[in-house]
């Protein structure tokens, strides 16, 4: 089992609005080998907001299947949407700069998991 983390740096104050876009997955949850997705918002960063999109997969091949899928290309390949995410106009019409500042993908092998024990009555 693997966990793939996409760490996305976002202009300060925009983390939650970008995070909302992940509430309705666009096909990843139907992919063979997909197990789960969690979205984390990092607390108390001074320079930017940061979200981590963590997807859990049965194996690397399942994740690679997602990356090569039409569903992935549709959800990640819309250049007009990407442009809208990268810049925002202020009230006076001037451009404020990029909303999404950058991202980094990391892959982790799950060595073991510890679950909570059931509470005894």
Phi and psi restraints in degrees (range 20) as a CNS / XPLOR table:
assign (resid 1 and name C) (resid 2 and name N)
       (resid 2 and name CA) (resid 2 and name C) 1.0 -128.5 20.0 2
assign (resid 2 and name N) (resid 2 and name CA)
       (resid 2 and name C) (resid 3 and name N) 1.0 155.9 20.0 2
assign (resid 2 and name C) (resid 3 and name N)
       (resid 3 and name CA) (resid 3 and name C) 1.0 -120.6 20.0 2
assign (resid 3 and name N) (resid 3 and name CA)
       (resid 3 and name C) (resid 4 and name N) 1.0 128.2 20.0 2
assign (resid 3 and name C) (resid 4 and name N)
       (resid 4 and name CA) (resid 4 and name C) 1.0 -108.5 20.0 2
assign (resid 4 and name N) (resid 4 and name CA)
       (resid 4 and name C) (resid 5 and name N) 1.0 126.9 20.0 2
assign (resid 4 and name C) (resid 5 and name N)
       (resid 5 and name CA) (resid 5 and name C) 1.0 -114.5 20.0 2
assign (resid 5 and name N) (resid 5 and name CA)
       (resid 5 and name C) (resid 6 and name N) 1.0 124.4 20.0 2
assign (resid 5 and name C) (resid 6 and name N)
       (resid 6 and name CA) (resid 6 and name C) 1.0 -105.7 20.0 2
assign (resid 6 and name N) (resid 6 and name CA)
       (resid 6 and name C) (resid 7 and name N) 1.0 107.1 20.0 2
assign (resid 6 and name C) (resid 7 and name N)
       (resid 7 and name CA) (resid 7 and name C) 1.0 -92.5 20.0 2
assign (resid 7 and name N) (resid 7 and name CA)
       (resid 7 and name C) (resid 8 and name N) 1.0 117.7 20.0 2
assign (resid 7 and name C) (resid 8 and name N)
       (resid 8 and name CA) (resid 8 and name C) 1.0 -115.1 20.0 2
assign (resid 8 and name N) (resid 8 and name CA)
       (resid 8 and name C) (resid 9 and name N) 1.0 122.7 20.0 2
assign (resid 8 and name C) (resid 9 and name N)
       (resid 9 and name CA) (resid 9 and name C) 1.0 -91.2 20.0 2
assign (resid 9 and name N) (resid 9 and name CA)
       (resid 9 and name C) (resid 10 and name N) 1.0 133.1 20.0 2
assign (resid 9 and name C) (resid 10 and name N)
       (resid 10 and name CA) (resid 10 and name C) 1.0 -131.1 20.0 2
assign (resid 10 and name N) (resid 10 and name CA)
       (resid 10 and name C) (resid 11 and name N) 1.0 144.5 20.0 2
assign (resid 10 and name C) (resid 11 and name N)
       (resid 11 and name CA) (resid 11 and name C) 1.0 -53.4 20.0 2
assign (resid 11 and name N) (resid 11 and name CA)
       (resid 11 and name C) (resid 12 and name N) 1.0 136.9 20.0 2
assign (resid 11 and name C) (resid 12 and name N)
       (resid 12 and name CA) (resid 12 and name C) 1.0 -48.3 20.0 2
assign (resid 12 and name N) (resid 12 and name CA)
       (resid 12 and name C) (resid 13 and name N) 1.0 132.7 20.0 2
assign (resid 12 and name C) (resid 13 and name N)
       (resid 13 and name CA) (resid 13 and name C) 1.0 91.9 20.0 2
assign (resid 13 and name N) (resid 13 and name CA)
       (resid 13 and name C) (resid 14 and name N) 1.0 -3.0 20.0 2
assign (resid 13 and name C) (resid 14 and name N)
       (resid 14 and name CA) (resid 14 and name C) 1.0 -114.8 20.0 2
assign (resid 14 and name N) (resid 14 and name CA)
       (resid 14 and name C) (resid 15 and name N) 1.0 2.0 20.0 2
assign (resid 14 and name C) (resid 15 and name N)
       (resid 15 and name CA) (resid 15 and name C) 1.0 -59.1 20.0 2
assign (resid 15 and name N) (resid 15 and name CA)
       (resid 15 and name C) (resid 16 and name N) 1.0 -47.3 20.0 2
assign (resid 15 and name C) (resid 16 and name N)
       (resid 16 and name CA) (resid 16 and name C) 1.0 -67.6 20.0 2
assign (resid 16 and name N) (resid 16 and name CA)
       (resid 16 and name C) (resid 17 and name N) 1.0 -36.7 20.0 2
assign (resid 16 and name C) (resid 17 and name N)
       (resid 17 and name CA) (resid 17 and name C) 1.0 -68.5 20.0 2
assign (resid 17 and name N) (resid 17 and name CA)
       (resid 17 and name C) (resid 18 and name N) 1.0 -36.8 20.0 2
assign (resid 17 and name C) (resid 18 and name N)
       (resid 18 and name CA) (resid 18 and name C) 1.0 -69.1 20.0 2
assign (resid 18 and name N) (resid 18 and name CA)
       (resid 18 and name C) (resid 19 and name N) 1.0 -40.2 20.0 2
assign (resid 18 and name C) (resid 19 and name N)
       (resid 19 and name CA) (resid 19 and name C) 1.0 -59.9 20.0 2
assign (resid 19 and name N) (resid 19 and name CA)
       (resid 19 and name C) (resid 20 and name N) 1.0 -35.1 20.0 2
assign (resid 19 and name C) (resid 20 and name N)
       (resid 20 and name CA) (resid 20 and name C) 1.0 -57.8 20.0 2
assign (resid 20 and name N) (resid 20 and name CA)
       (resid 20 and name C) (resid 21 and name N) 1.0 -29.8 20.0 2
assign (resid 20 and name C) (resid 21 and name N)
       (resid 21 and name CA) (resid 21 and name C) 1.0 -65.6 20.0 2
assign (resid 21 and name N) (resid 21 and name CA)
       (resid 21 and name C) (resid 22 and name N) 1.0 -19.3 20.0 2
assign (resid 21 and name C) (resid 22 and name N)
       (resid 22 and name CA) (resid 22 and name C) 1.0 -90.4 20.0 2
assign (resid 22 and name N) (resid 22 and name CA)
       (resid 22 and name C) (resid 23 and name N) 1.0 -5.6 20.0 2
assign (resid 22 and name C) (resid 23 and name N)
       (resid 23 and name CA) (resid 23 and name C) 1.0 -67.0 20.0 2
assign (resid 23 and name N) (resid 23 and name CA)
       (resid 23 and name C) (resid 24 and name N) 1.0 -26.7 20.0 2
assign (resid 23 and name C) (resid 24 and name N)
       (resid 24 and name CA) (resid 24 and name C) 1.0 -115.8 20.0 2
assign (resid 24 and name N) (resid 24 and name CA)
       (resid 24 and name C) (resid 25 and name N) 1.0 89.0 20.0 2
assign (resid 24 and name C) (resid 25 and name N)
       (resid 25 and name CA) (resid 25 and name C) 1.0 -57.3 20.0 2
assign (resid 25 and name N) (resid 25 and name CA)
       (resid 25 and name C) (resid 26 and name N) 1.0 148.6 20.0 2
assign (resid 25 and name C) (resid 26 and name N)
       (resid 26 and name CA) (resid 26 and name C) 1.0 -108.7 20.0 2
assign (resid 26 and name N) (resid 26 and name CA)
       (resid 26 and name C) (resid 27 and name N) 1.0 50.9 20.0 2
assign (resid 26 and name C) (resid 27 and name N)
       (resid 27 and name CA) (resid 27 and name C) 1.0 115.3 20.0 2
assign (resid 27 and name N) (resid 27 and name CA)
       (resid 27 and name C) (resid 28 and name N) 1.0 -21.6 20.0 2
assign (resid 27 and name C) (resid 28 and name N)
       (resid 28 and name CA) (resid 28 and name C) 1.0 -58.4 20.0 2
assign (resid 28 and name N) (resid 28 and name CA)
       (resid 28 and name C) (resid 29 and name N) 1.0 -36.9 20.0 2
assign (resid 28 and name C) (resid 29 and name N)
       (resid 29 and name CA) (resid 29 and name C) 1.0 -70.9 20.0 2
assign (resid 29 and name N) (resid 29 and name CA)
       (resid 29 and name C) (resid 30 and name N) 1.0 -9.8 20.0 2
assign (resid 29 and name C) (resid 30 and name N)
       (resid 30 and name CA) (resid 30 and name C) 1.0 -101.3 20.0 2
assign (resid 30 and name N) (resid 30 and name CA)
       (resid 30 and name C) (resid 31 and name N) 1.0 -0.6 20.0 2
assign (resid 30 and name C) (resid 31 and name N)
       (resid 31 and name CA) (resid 31 and name C) 1.0 -76.2 20.0 2
assign (resid 31 and name N) (resid 31 and name CA)
       (resid 31 and name C) (resid 32 and name N) 1.0 139.8 20.0 2
assign (resid 31 and name C) (resid 32 and name N)
       (resid 32 and name CA) (resid 32 and name C) 1.0 -59.0 20.0 2
assign (resid 32 and name N) (resid 32 and name CA)
       (resid 32 and name C) (resid 33 and name N) 1.0 133.5 20.0 2
assign (resid 32 and name C) (resid 33 and name N)
       (resid 33 and name CA) (resid 33 and name C) 1.0 88.3 20.0 2
assign (resid 33 and name N) (resid 33 and name CA)
       (resid 33 and name C) (resid 34 and name N) 1.0 -7.6 20.0 2
assign (resid 33 and name C) (resid 34 and name N)
       (resid 34 and name CA) (resid 34 and name C) 1.0 -74.0 20.0 2
assign (resid 34 and name N) (resid 34 and name CA)
       (resid 34 and name C) (resid 35 and name N) 1.0 135.2 20.0 2
assign (resid 34 and name C) (resid 35 and name N)
       (resid 35 and name CA) (resid 35 and name C) 1.0 -109.9 20.0 2
assign (resid 35 and name N) (resid 35 and name CA)
       (resid 35 and name C) (resid 36 and name N) 1.0 -51.5 20.0 2
assign (resid 35 and name C) (resid 36 and name N)
       (resid 36 and name CA) (resid 36 and name C) 1.0 -163.9 20.0 2
assign (resid 36 and name N) (resid 36 and name CA)
       (resid 36 and name C) (resid 37 and name N) 1.0 166.9 20.0 2
assign (resid 36 and name C) (resid 37 and name N)
       (resid 37 and name CA) (resid 37 and name C) 1.0 -138.8 20.0 2
assign (resid 37 and name N) (resid 37 and name CA)
       (resid 37 and name C) (resid 38 and name N) 1.0 136.6 20.0 2
assign (resid 37 and name C) (resid 38 and name N)
       (resid 38 and name CA) (resid 38 and name C) 1.0 -127.5 20.0 2
assign (resid 38 and name N) (resid 38 and name CA)
       (resid 38 and name C) (resid 39 and name N) 1.0 145.6 20.0 2
assign (resid 38 and name C) (resid 39 and name N)
       (resid 39 and name CA) (resid 39 and name C) 1.0 -119.8 20.0 2
assign (resid 39 and name N) (resid 39 and name CA)
       (resid 39 and name C) (resid 40 and name N) 1.0 125.7 20.0 2
assign (resid 39 and name C) (resid 40 and name N)
       (resid 40 and name CA) (resid 40 and name C) 1.0 -116.2 20.0 2
assign (resid 40 and name N) (resid 40 and name CA)
       (resid 40 and name C) (resid 41 and name N) 1.0 137.9 20.0 2
assign (resid 40 and name C) (resid 41 and name N)
       (resid 41 and name CA) (resid 41 and name C) 1.0 -108.3 20.0 2
assign (resid 41 and name N) (resid 41 and name CA)
       (resid 41 and name C) (resid 42 and name N) 1.0 118.6 20.0 2
assign (resid 41 and name C) (resid 42 and name N)
       (resid 42 and name CA) (resid 42 and name C) 1.0 -70.1 20.0 2
assign (resid 42 and name N) (resid 42 and name CA)
       (resid 42 and name C) (resid 43 and name N) 1.0 135.9 20.0 2
assign (resid 42 and name C) (resid 43 and name N)
       (resid 43 and name CA) (resid 43 and name C) 1.0 -88.5 20.0 2
assign (resid 43 and name N) (resid 43 and name CA)
       (resid 43 and name C) (resid 44 and name N) 1.0 144.7 20.0 2
assign (resid 43 and name C) (resid 44 and name N)
       (resid 44 and name CA) (resid 44 and name C) 1.0 59.6 20.0 2
assign (resid 44 and name N) (resid 44 and name CA)
       (resid 44 and name C) (resid 45 and name N) 1.0 36.0 20.0 2
assign (resid 44 and name C) (resid 45 and name N)
       (resid 45 and name CA) (resid 45 and name C) 1.0 -84.0 20.0 2
assign (resid 45 and name N) (resid 45 and name CA)
       (resid 45 and name C) (resid 46 and name N) 1.0 140.4 20.0 2
assign (resid 45 and name C) (resid 46 and name N)
       (resid 46 and name CA) (resid 46 and name C) 1.0 -85.7 20.0 2
assign (resid 46 and name N) (resid 46 and name CA)
       (resid 46 and name C) (resid 47 and name N) 1.0 -39.9 20.0 2
assign (resid 46 and name C) (resid 47 and name N)
       (resid 47 and name CA) (resid 47 and name C) 1.0 -86.5 20.0 2
assign (resid 47 and name N) (resid 47 and name CA)
       (resid 47 and name C) (resid 48 and name N) 1.0 -24.7 20.0 2
assign (resid 47 and name C) (resid 48 and name N)
       (resid 48 and name CA) (resid 48 and name C) 1.0 -162.3 20.0 2
assign (resid 48 and name N) (resid 48 and name CA)
       (resid 48 and name C) (resid 49 and name N) 1.0 171.7 20.0 2
assign (resid 48 and name C) (resid 49 and name N)
       (resid 49 and name CA) (resid 49 and name C) 1.0 -92.6 20.0 2
assign (resid 49 and name N) (resid 49 and name CA)
       (resid 49 and name C) (resid 50 and name N) 1.0 156.9 20.0 2
assign (resid 49 and name C) (resid 50 and name N)
       (resid 50 and name CA) (resid 50 and name C) 1.0 -144.4 20.0 2
assign (resid 50 and name N) (resid 50 and name CA)
       (resid 50 and name C) (resid 51 and name N) 1.0 130.3 20.0 2
assign (resid 50 and name C) (resid 51 and name N)
       (resid 51 and name CA) (resid 51 and name C) 1.0 -118.3 20.0 2
assign (resid 51 and name N) (resid 51 and name CA)
       (resid 51 and name C) (resid 52 and name N) 1.0 149.8 20.0 2
assign (resid 51 and name C) (resid 52 and name N)
       (resid 52 and name CA) (resid 52 and name C) 1.0 -120.9 20.0 2
assign (resid 52 and name N) (resid 52 and name CA)
       (resid 52 and name C) (resid 53 and name N) 1.0 121.9 20.0 2
assign (resid 52 and name C) (resid 53 and name N)
       (resid 53 and name CA) (resid 53 and name C) 1.0 -99.6 20.0 2
assign (resid 53 and name N) (resid 53 and name CA)
       (resid 53 and name C) (resid 54 and name N) 1.0 111.0 20.0 2
assign (resid 53 and name C) (resid 54 and name N)
       (resid 54 and name CA) (resid 54 and name C) 1.0 -108.3 20.0 2
assign (resid 54 and name N) (resid 54 and name CA)
       (resid 54 and name C) (resid 55 and name N) 1.0 116.5 20.0 2
assign (resid 54 and name C) (resid 55 and name N)
       (resid 55 and name CA) (resid 55 and name C) 1.0 -113.2 20.0 2
assign (resid 55 and name N) (resid 55 and name CA)
       (resid 55 and name C) (resid 56 and name N) 1.0 137.9 20.0 2
assign (resid 55 and name C) (resid 56 and name N)
       (resid 56 and name CA) (resid 56 and name C) 1.0 -108.8 20.0 2
assign (resid 56 and name N) (resid 56 and name CA)
       (resid 56 and name C) (resid 57 and name N) 1.0 133.3 20.0 2
assign (resid 56 and name C) (resid 57 and name N)
       (resid 57 and name CA) (resid 57 and name C) 1.0 -130.3 20.0 2
assign (resid 57 and name N) (resid 57 and name CA)
       (resid 57 and name C) (resid 58 and name N) 1.0 153.4 20.0 2
assign (resid 57 and name C) (resid 58 and name N)
       (resid 58 and name CA) (resid 58 and name C) 1.0 -61.3 20.0 2
assign (resid 58 and name N) (resid 58 and name CA)
       (resid 58 and name C) (resid 59 and name N) 1.0 -36.5 20.0 2
assign (resid 58 and name C) (resid 59 and name N)
       (resid 59 and name CA) (resid 59 and name C) 1.0 -165.3 20.0 2
assign (resid 59 and name N) (resid 59 and name CA)
       (resid 59 and name C) (resid 60 and name N) 1.0 174.9 20.0 2
assign (resid 59 and name C) (resid 60 and name N)
       (resid 60 and name CA) (resid 60 and name C) 1.0 -63.1 20.0 2
assign (resid 60 and name N) (resid 60 and name CA)
       (resid 60 and name C) (resid 61 and name N) 1.0 -37.5 20.0 2
assign (resid 60 and name C) (resid 61 and name N)
       (resid 61 and name CA) (resid 61 and name C) 1.0 -61.6 20.0 2
assign (resid 61 and name N) (resid 61 and name CA)
       (resid 61 and name C) (resid 62 and name N) 1.0 -38.1 20.0 2
assign (resid 61 and name C) (resid 62 and name N)
       (resid 62 and name CA) (resid 62 and name C) 1.0 -64.4 20.0 2
assign (resid 62 and name N) (resid 62 and name CA)
       (resid 62 and name C) (resid 63 and name N) 1.0 -43.9 20.0 2
assign (resid 62 and name C) (resid 63 and name N)
       (resid 63 and name CA) (resid 63 and name C) 1.0 -63.0 20.0 2
assign (resid 63 and name N) (resid 63 and name CA)
       (resid 63 and name C) (resid 64 and name N) 1.0 -44.8 20.0 2
assign (resid 63 and name C) (resid 64 and name N)
       (resid 64 and name CA) (resid 64 and name C) 1.0 -60.3 20.0 2
assign (resid 64 and name N) (resid 64 and name CA)
       (resid 64 and name C) (resid 65 and name N) 1.0 -36.3 20.0 2
assign (resid 64 and name C) (resid 65 and name N)
       (resid 65 and name CA) (resid 65 and name C) 1.0 -60.9 20.0 2
assign (resid 65 and name N) (resid 65 and name CA)
       (resid 65 and name C) (resid 66 and name N) 1.0 -39.4 20.0 2
assign (resid 65 and name C) (resid 66 and name N)
       (resid 66 and name CA) (resid 66 and name C) 1.0 -64.1 20.0 2
assign (resid 66 and name N) (resid 66 and name CA)
       (resid 66 and name C) (resid 67 and name N) 1.0 -47.0 20.0 2
assign (resid 66 and name C) (resid 67 and name N)
       (resid 67 and name CA) (resid 67 and name C) 1.0 -63.2 20.0 2
assign (resid 67 and name N) (resid 67 and name CA)
       (resid 67 and name C) (resid 68 and name N) 1.0 -31.9 20.0 2
assign (resid 67 and name C) (resid 68 and name N)
       (resid 68 and name CA) (resid 68 and name C) 1.0 -87.8 20.0 2
assign (resid 68 and name N) (resid 68 and name CA)
       (resid 68 and name C) (resid 69 and name N) 1.0 -5.4 20.0 2
assign (resid 68 and name C) (resid 69 and name N)
       (resid 69 and name CA) (resid 69 and name C) 1.0 -77.9 20.0 2
assign (resid 69 and name N) (resid 69 and name CA)
       (resid 69 and name C) (resid 70 and name N) 1.0 156.1 20.0 2
assign (resid 69 and name C) (resid 70 and name N)
       (resid 70 and name CA) (resid 70 and name C) 1.0 -62.9 20.0 2
assign (resid 70 and name N) (resid 70 and name CA)
       (resid 70 and name C) (resid 71 and name N) 1.0 -35.6 20.0 2
assign (resid 70 and name C) (resid 71 and name N)
       (resid 71 and name CA) (resid 71 and name C) 1.0 -60.7 20.0 2
assign (resid 71 and name N) (resid 71 and name CA)
       (resid 71 and name C) (resid 72 and name N) 1.0 -43.3 20.0 2
assign (resid 71 and name C) (resid 72 and name N)
       (resid 72 and name CA) (resid 72 and name C) 1.0 -62.1 20.0 2
assign (resid 72 and name N) (resid 72 and name CA)
       (resid 72 and name C) (resid 73 and name N) 1.0 -46.9 20.0 2
assign (resid 72 and name C) (resid 73 and name N)
       (resid 73 and name CA) (resid 73 and name C) 1.0 -61.2 20.0 2
assign (resid 73 and name N) (resid 73 and name CA)
       (resid 73 and name C) (resid 74 and name N) 1.0 -39.1 20.0 2
assign (resid 73 and name C) (resid 74 and name N)
       (resid 74 and name CA) (resid 74 and name C) 1.0 -67.5 20.0 2
assign (resid 74 and name N) (resid 74 and name CA)
       (resid 74 and name C) (resid 75 and name N) 1.0 -40.8 20.0 2
assign (resid 74 and name C) (resid 75 and name N)
       (resid 75 and name CA) (resid 75 and name C) 1.0 -80.4 20.0 2
assign (resid 75 and name N) (resid 75 and name CA)
       (resid 75 and name C) (resid 76 and name N) 1.0 -19.7 20.0 2
assign (resid 75 and name C) (resid 76 and name N)
       (resid 76 and name CA) (resid 76 and name C) 1.0 -114.4 20.0 2
assign (resid 76 and name N) (resid 76 and name CA)
       (resid 76 and name C) (resid 77 and name N) 1.0 -11.1 20.0 2
assign (resid 76 and name C) (resid 77 and name N)
       (resid 77 and name CA) (resid 77 and name C) 1.0 -101.2 20.0 2
assign (resid 77 and name N) (resid 77 and name CA)
       (resid 77 and name C) (resid 78 and name N) 1.0 1.8 20.0 2
assign (resid 77 and name C) (resid 78 and name N)
       (resid 78 and name CA) (resid 78 and name C) 1.0 -74.3 20.0 2
assign (resid 78 and name N) (resid 78 and name CA)
       (resid 78 and name C) (resid 79 and name N) 1.0 101.8 20.0 2
assign (resid 78 and name C) (resid 79 and name N)
       (resid 79 and name CA) (resid 79 and name C) 1.0 -65.3 20.0 2
assign (resid 79 and name N) (resid 79 and name CA)
       (resid 79 and name C) (resid 80 and name N) 1.0 -34.7 20.0 2
assign (resid 79 and name C) (resid 80 and name N)
       (resid 80 and name CA) (resid 80 and name C) 1.0 -65.7 20.0 2
assign (resid 80 and name N) (resid 80 and name CA)
       (resid 80 and name C) (resid 81 and name N) 1.0 -40.2 20.0 2
assign (resid 80 and name C) (resid 81 and name N)
       (resid 81 and name CA) (resid 81 and name C) 1.0 -64.5 20.0 2
assign (resid 81 and name N) (resid 81 and name CA)
       (resid 81 and name C) (resid 82 and name N) 1.0 -42.9 20.0 2
assign (resid 81 and name C) (resid 82 and name N)
       (resid 82 and name CA) (resid 82 and name C) 1.0 -61.3 20.0 2
assign (resid 82 and name N) (resid 82 and name CA)
       (resid 82 and name C) (resid 83 and name N) 1.0 -42.0 20.0 2
assign (resid 82 and name C) (resid 83 and name N)
       (resid 83 and name CA) (resid 83 and name C) 1.0 -62.2 20.0 2
assign (resid 83 and name N) (resid 83 and name CA)
       (resid 83 and name C) (resid 84 and name N) 1.0 -41.9 20.0 2
assign (resid 83 and name C) (resid 84 and name N)
       (resid 84 and name CA) (resid 84 and name C) 1.0 -62.9 20.0 2
assign (resid 84 and name N) (resid 84 and name CA)
       (resid 84 and name C) (resid 85 and name N) 1.0 -36.3 20.0 2
assign (resid 84 and name C) (resid 85 and name N)
       (resid 85 and name CA) (resid 85 and name C) 1.0 -71.1 20.0 2
assign (resid 85 and name N) (resid 85 and name CA)
       (resid 85 and name C) (resid 86 and name N) 1.0 -29.3 20.0 2
assign (resid 85 and name C) (resid 86 and name N)
       (resid 86 and name CA) (resid 86 and name C) 1.0 -85.2 20.0 2
assign (resid 86 and name N) (resid 86 and name CA)
       (resid 86 and name C) (resid 87 and name N) 1.0 -14.9 20.0 2
assign (resid 86 and name C) (resid 87 and name N)
       (resid 87 and name CA) (resid 87 and name C) 1.0 -147.8 20.0 2
assign (resid 87 and name N) (resid 87 and name CA)
       (resid 87 and name C) (resid 88 and name N) 1.0 152.9 20.0 2
assign (resid 87 and name C) (resid 88 and name N)
       (resid 88 and name CA) (resid 88 and name C) 1.0 -142.6 20.0 2
assign (resid 88 and name N) (resid 88 and name CA)
       (resid 88 and name C) (resid 89 and name N) 1.0 138.6 20.0 2
assign (resid 88 and name C) (resid 89 and name N)
       (resid 89 and name CA) (resid 89 and name C) 1.0 -89.3 20.0 2
assign (resid 89 and name N) (resid 89 and name CA)
       (resid 89 and name C) (resid 90 and name N) 1.0 143.0 20.0 2
assign (resid 89 and name C) (resid 90 and name N)
       (resid 90 and name CA) (resid 90 and name C) 1.0 -84.3 20.0 2
assign (resid 90 and name N) (resid 90 and name CA)
       (resid 90 and name C) (resid 91 and name N) 1.0 176.4 20.0 2
assign (resid 90 and name C) (resid 91 and name N)
       (resid 91 and name CA) (resid 91 and name C) 1.0 -59.0 20.0 2
assign (resid 91 and name N) (resid 91 and name CA)
       (resid 91 and name C) (resid 92 and name N) 1.0 -31.3 20.0 2
assign (resid 91 and name C) (resid 92 and name N)
       (resid 92 and name CA) (resid 92 and name C) 1.0 -87.6 20.0 2
assign (resid 92 and name N) (resid 92 and name CA)
       (resid 92 and name C) (resid 93 and name N) 1.0 5.1 20.0 2
assign (resid 92 and name C) (resid 93 and name N)
       (resid 93 and name CA) (resid 93 and name C) 1.0 90.3 20.0 2
assign (resid 93 and name N) (resid 93 and name CA)
       (resid 93 and name C) (resid 94 and name N) 1.0 -6.5 20.0 2
assign (resid 93 and name C) (resid 94 and name N)
       (resid 94 and name CA) (resid 94 and name C) 1.0 -80.2 20.0 2
assign (resid 94 and name N) (resid 94 and name CA)
       (resid 94 and name C) (resid 95 and name N) 1.0 150.7 20.0 2
assign (resid 94 and name C) (resid 95 and name N)
       (resid 95 and name CA) (resid 95 and name C) 1.0 -81.8 20.0 2
assign (resid 95 and name N) (resid 95 and name CA)
       (resid 95 and name C) (resid 96 and name N) 1.0 130.8 20.0 2
assign (resid 95 and name C) (resid 96 and name N)
       (resid 96 and name CA) (resid 96 and name C) 1.0 -84.1 20.0 2
assign (resid 96 and name N) (resid 96 and name CA)
       (resid 96 and name C) (resid 97 and name N) 1.0 -21.8 20.0 2
assign (resid 96 and name C) (resid 97 and name N)
       (resid 97 and name CA) (resid 97 and name C) 1.0 117.7 20.0 2
assign (resid 97 and name N) (resid 97 and name CA)
       (resid 97 and name C) (resid 98 and name N) 1.0 -178.1 20.0 2
assign (resid 97 and name C) (resid 98 and name N)
       (resid 98 and name CA) (resid 98 and name C) 1.0 -68.0 20.0 2
assign (resid 98 and name N) (resid 98 and name CA)
       (resid 98 and name C) (resid 99 and name N) 1.0 142.5 20.0 2
assign (resid 98 and name C) (resid 99 and name N)
       (resid 99 and name CA) (resid 99 and name C) 1.0 -86.4 20.0 2
assign (resid 99 and name N) (resid 99 and name CA)
       (resid 99 and name C) (resid 100 and name N) 1.0 -48.1 20.0 2
assign (resid 99 and name C) (resid 100 and name N)
       (resid 100 and name CA) (resid 100 and name C) 1.0 -90.9 20.0 2
assign (resid 100 and name N) (resid 100 and name CA)
       (resid 100 and name C) (resid 101 and name N) 1.0 117.9 20.0 2
assign (resid 100 and name C) (resid 101 and name N)
       (resid 101 and name CA) (resid 101 and name C) 1.0 -90.0 20.0 2
assign (resid 101 and name N) (resid 101 and name CA)
       (resid 101 and name C) (resid 102 and name N) 1.0 -24.1 20.0 2
assign (resid 101 and name C) (resid 102 and name N)
       (resid 102 and name CA) (resid 102 and name C) 1.0 164.5 20.0 2
assign (resid 102 and name N) (resid 102 and name CA)
       (resid 102 and name C) (resid 103 and name N) 1.0 173.7 20.0 2
assign (resid 102 and name C) (resid 103 and name N)
       (resid 103 and name CA) (resid 103 and name C) 1.0 -154.1 20.0 2
assign (resid 103 and name N) (resid 103 and name CA)
       (resid 103 and name C) (resid 104 and name N) 1.0 163.7 20.0 2
assign (resid 103 and name C) (resid 104 and name N)
       (resid 104 and name CA) (resid 104 and name C) 1.0 -144.5 20.0 2
assign (resid 104 and name N) (resid 104 and name CA)
       (resid 104 and name C) (resid 105 and name N) 1.0 132.9 20.0 2
assign (resid 104 and name C) (resid 105 and name N)
       (resid 105 and name CA) (resid 105 and name C) 1.0 -101.1 20.0 2
assign (resid 105 and name N) (resid 105 and name CA)
       (resid 105 and name C) (resid 106 and name N) 1.0 133.5 20.0 2
assign (resid 105 and name C) (resid 106 and name N)
       (resid 106 and name CA) (resid 106 and name C) 1.0 -133.0 20.0 2
assign (resid 106 and name N) (resid 106 and name CA)
       (resid 106 and name C) (resid 107 and name N) 1.0 149.3 20.0 2
assign (resid 106 and name C) (resid 107 and name N)
       (resid 107 and name CA) (resid 107 and name C) 1.0 -123.0 20.0 2
assign (resid 107 and name N) (resid 107 and name CA)
       (resid 107 and name C) (resid 108 and name N) 1.0 137.1 20.0 2
assign (resid 107 and name C) (resid 108 and name N)
       (resid 108 and name CA) (resid 108 and name C) 1.0 -131.5 20.0 2
assign (resid 108 and name N) (resid 108 and name CA)
       (resid 108 and name C) (resid 109 and name N) 1.0 137.3 20.0 2
assign (resid 108 and name C) (resid 109 and name N)
       (resid 109 and name CA) (resid 109 and name C) 1.0 -88.0 20.0 2
assign (resid 109 and name N) (resid 109 and name CA)
       (resid 109 and name C) (resid 110 and name N) 1.0 129.8 20.0 2
assign (resid 109 and name C) (resid 110 and name N)
       (resid 110 and name CA) (resid 110 and name C) 1.0 -82.1 20.0 2
assign (resid 110 and name N) (resid 110 and name CA)
       (resid 110 and name C) (resid 111 and name N) 1.0 114.8 20.0 2
assign (resid 110 and name C) (resid 111 and name N)
       (resid 111 and name CA) (resid 111 and name C) 1.0 -85.1 20.0 2
assign (resid 111 and name N) (resid 111 and name CA)
       (resid 111 and name C) (resid 112 and name N) 1.0 -39.5 20.0 2
assign (resid 111 and name C) (resid 112 and name N)
       (resid 112 and name CA) (resid 112 and name C) 1.0 -164.2 20.0 2
assign (resid 112 and name N) (resid 112 and name CA)
       (resid 112 and name C) (resid 113 and name N) 1.0 163.6 20.0 2
assign (resid 112 and name C) (resid 113 and name N)
       (resid 113 and name CA) (resid 113 and name C) 1.0 -130.6 20.0 2
assign (resid 113 and name N) (resid 113 and name CA)
       (resid 113 and name C) (resid 114 and name N) 1.0 138.6 20.0 2
assign (resid 113 and name C) (resid 114 and name N)
       (resid 114 and name CA) (resid 114 and name C) 1.0 -113.8 20.0 2
assign (resid 114 and name N) (resid 114 and name CA)
       (resid 114 and name C) (resid 115 and name N) 1.0 121.6 20.0 2
assign (resid 114 and name C) (resid 115 and name N)
       (resid 115 and name CA) (resid 115 and name C) 1.0 -98.9 20.0 2
assign (resid 115 and name N) (resid 115 and name CA)
       (resid 115 and name C) (resid 116 and name N) 1.0 154.8 20.0 2
assign (resid 115 and name C) (resid 116 and name N)
       (resid 116 and name CA) (resid 116 and name C) 1.0 -66.2 20.0 2
assign (resid 116 and name N) (resid 116 and name CA)
       (resid 116 and name C) (resid 117 and name N) 1.0 144.9 20.0 2
assign (resid 116 and name C) (resid 117 and name N)
       (resid 117 and name CA) (resid 117 and name C) 1.0 -80.1 20.0 2
assign (resid 117 and name N) (resid 117 and name CA)
       (resid 117 and name C) (resid 118 and name N) 1.0 143.7 20.0 2
assign (resid 117 and name C) (resid 118 and name N)
       (resid 118 and name CA) (resid 118 and name C) 1.0 -60.0 20.0 2
assign (resid 118 and name N) (resid 118 and name CA)
       (resid 118 and name C) (resid 119 and name N) 1.0 142.2 20.0 2
assign (resid 118 and name C) (resid 119 and name N)
       (resid 119 and name CA) (resid 119 and name C) 1.0 -75.7 20.0 2
assign (resid 119 and name N) (resid 119 and name CA)
       (resid 119 and name C) (resid 120 and name N) 1.0 128.9 20.0 2
assign (resid 119 and name C) (resid 120 and name N)
       (resid 120 and name CA) (resid 120 and name C) 1.0 -83.6 20.0 2
assign (resid 120 and name N) (resid 120 and name CA)
       (resid 120 and name C) (resid 121 and name N) 1.0 136.5 20.0 2
